Amino acid sequence: MKIPFMKPPITGSEQNFFNEAWESGWHGGDGKFTKLCHEFFKQEFGIGKTLLTTSGTDALEMTSFLANSMPDKEVIFPSYTFSSTANAFVSHGATPVFIDVDRETLNLDPNLIENAITDKTIAICPIHYAGLPADMDKINAIAKKNNLLVIEDAAQAIGSKYKGRFAGSLCELGAFSFHATKSISCGEGGALTINDPTLFERAQFLWEKGTDRSLVLEGKLNKYQWVDKGSSFLPSDLIAAILYGQLQNYKELHQKRKNVFDAYTEVLKNYSHLPLNFAPIPEGYESNYHAFWILFDNIEIKEKFQQYCSDNGVVSYNHYVPLHSSKMGERVSRTASKMNVTDLAGENCIRLPMFPMNNEEIDYVRDVIDSALKNCGTKNLKTAA
Ligand SMILES: Cc1ncc(COP(=O)(O)O)c(C=O)c1O
C-alpha cells in the first residue's frame, strides 16, 4: 500500500455551497458566504472579528500593517517556523529576532522572551506548531509587562484550544491558513483574527485596499475614499463558499485526524527506550491534530526509520530548515538565544502522514512505523551532540 504524506480534506458539503455562490451572480469578495464564515468564527470560536484573506501569508501581512512594523523595529519569533511568519514583517523593514523552541512541544520557549526584548521590540509572534497552541498565558503576561503586541500565527491551529479558549481568540491578532495542506482548507485561503476592538476599523480599511468603504456599507458615509495603506486581501465569495462547507464539518474532520494521531501515539509509547520524543497533547491543551512529528536525538535512527517507511510506501517529511540558519534569515535576522532544540529539530524532526485516513490505511501505517521502530532501535547508536 502507498500512504501519501497528505490529502486535502473533503467533506462533500462544499459543492452545494459553491454552486449556490456560483449561481448567486456575485463572485467578488465580501458576499453572503464571506459573511457567514465571519459569523461562524465569532459564534463557534469566540473571536472578536475575523476577515477572510486569500492566504495565511496575507493574514500575517495584515497583522504586520496593524503592528506598524517598519525599519528599526523588531519582532520576536521562534526560528522553527515557516517563511511567511517572518516575511510579513521583513517586507515592512522590521528585523526578526529569533529564539529557541521548547523541546517537549517545539513551540516558542516563553522563558527566552524577556532576554530578547529591546527598546525596538514591537511584538511577539508565537506559532502553534503542528496545531498545538503555544503557552499563551505566559507569552501574554510578558507582552503586557513590556507593552508589546502579541500575534498568534495560528496557520496550523484552527479549532485547537488552550485552557478552554480557541486559537484565534488568544491574543490581540492572529492568522489562520486554509491552504490545501491544512486541516480545514479551501485550496488557498486564510483569515485575520482581531480581538482588540481598537484595531477593527483599521483592519477593515486595510482589507479593502486602504479605503473606508466599510463605513459606507455601515451607512456612516455616503462616499468612500483612500484613507490608509492596504491591499486586495479579500478572497472571492466562491472560495468562501468552499470554506464554509468545510467549517460546517470541522469537528468530524478533526476527529478523523485524531484517530490517526492516537494510533501513532499508541505505537510510539512502546518505544520510550529510544532517544526520541513526539507530538504531545499536554493537559489543558486540545489539538486539531494538524501534524504528528517525531524528534530523534540521533540522526542514524532517524535515517533508518525514514528509509524503512519509504521502502514500505509511507511518506514522511523532514520539517523546517530553521529560519535563523536559512539563506534569507542569515541576511536579515538576529538570534537572541542558543538554538539547541531548533537546530536539532532542523536536522532530526520528521512528520508522519496526516490526513483523514480510513481504518485500513491507519492499520497499515501503524504496522509500518511499529516495524520501523523495532528495526532502527537495535544497534549501538551515537547520540547527537
Ligand atoms: C506556521 C505557518 N505560517 C504561515 C503559513 C502560511 O499560510 P499560507 O500557505 O496559507 O499562506 C503556513 C502555511 O503553510 C504555516 O504553516
The ligand as an SDF file (V2000), in Angstrom:
LIG
                    3D

 16 16  0  0  0  0  0  0  0  0999 V2000
    3.1870   28.3970   10.5320 C   0  0  0  0  0  0  0  0  0  0  0  0
    2.6850   28.8850    9.2080 C   0  0  0  0  0  0  0  0  0  0  0  0
    2.5810   30.2100    8.9920 N   0  0  0  0  0  0  0  0  0  0  0  0
    2.1120   30.6910    7.8380 C   0  0  0  0  0  0  0  0  0  0  0  0
    1.7140   29.8560    6.8100 C   0  0  0  0  0  0  0  0  0  0  0  0
    1.2620   30.4460    5.5110 C   0  0  0  0  0  0  0  0  0  0  0  0
   -0.0570   30.1220    5.1610 O   0  0  0  0  0  0  0  0  0  0  0  0
   -0.4960   30.1060    3.6290 P   0  0  0  0  0  0  0  0  0  0  0  0
    0.1400   28.9440    2.9710 O   0  0  0  0  0  0  0  0  0  0  0  0
   -1.9970   29.9980    3.6870 O   0  0  0  0  0  0  0  0  0  0  0  0
   -0.0870   31.4040    3.0330 O   0  0  0  0  0  0  0  0  0  0  0  0
    1.7810   28.4680    6.9890 C   0  0  0  0  0  0  0  0  0  0  0  0
    1.3260   27.5410    5.9320 C   0  0  0  0  0  0  0  0  0  0  0  0
    1.9780   26.8660    5.2470 O   0  0  0  0  0  0  0  0  0  0  0  0
    2.2880   27.9640    8.2180 C   0  0  0  0  0  0  0  0  0  0  0  0
    2.3810   26.6370    8.4380 O   0  0  0  0  0  0  0  0  0  0  0  0
  1  2  1  0
  2  3  1  0
  2 15  2  0
  3  4  2  0
  4  5  1  0
  5  6  1  0
  5 12  2  0
  6  7  1  0
  7  8  1  0
  8  9  2  0
  8 10  1  0
  8 11  1  0
 12 13  1  0
 12 15  1  0
 13 14  2  0
 15 16  1  0
M  END
$$$$
